[in-house]
Amino acid sequence: IMLLAVLCVVFGVLPQLGIDIVRPAQEAVMNSGGYISAVLGGA
């Protein structure tokens, strides 16, 4: 029963946190992806 309550809280909070976490993560991935392709292209 505790686990169920924890899951409810987690899934209730995740959408808000998820947006804050995913946006910067996507930007970081895009930036590192561009950096990697630039390095590979330069090499």
Legacy VTK file of the C-alpha trace (Angstrom):
# vtk DataFile Version 3.0
C-alpha trace
ASCII
DATASET POLYDATA
POINTS 43 float
0.000 0.000 0.000
2.907 2.351 0.748
4.430 1.540 -2.623
1.171 2.448 -4.334
1.076 5.789 -2.513
4.697 6.468 -3.466
3.957 5.644 -7.106
0.970 8.003 -7.077
3.156 10.806 -5.704
5.972 10.065 -8.152
3.687 10.001 -11.182
1.926 13.120 -9.899
5.237 15.000 -9.619
7.029 13.518 -12.633
5.214 15.497 -15.346
6.350 18.775 -13.750
9.886 17.576 -12.977
10.071 15.693 -16.261
9.617 18.885 -18.271
12.331 20.645 -16.239
14.684 17.679 -16.619
13.966 16.666 -20.213
14.294 20.096 -21.817
17.878 20.782 -20.634
18.766 17.141 -21.260
17.535 17.383 -24.852
19.500 20.595 -25.363
22.607 18.992 -23.872
22.207 15.979 -26.150
21.754 18.226 -29.176
24.824 20.293 -28.205
27.011 17.245 -27.527
25.684 15.655 -30.734
26.749 18.720 -32.713
30.121 18.720 -30.934
30.678 15.028 -31.686
29.740 15.426 -35.346
32.051 18.459 -35.580
34.919 16.464 -34.062
34.249 13.498 -36.344
33.914 15.820 -39.330
37.166 17.569 -38.394
38.939 14.247 -37.893
LINES 1 44
43 0 1 2 3 4 5 6 7 8 9 10 11 12 13 14 15 16 17 18 19 20 21 22 23 24 25 26 27 28 29 30 31 32 33 34 35 36 37 38 39 40 41 42
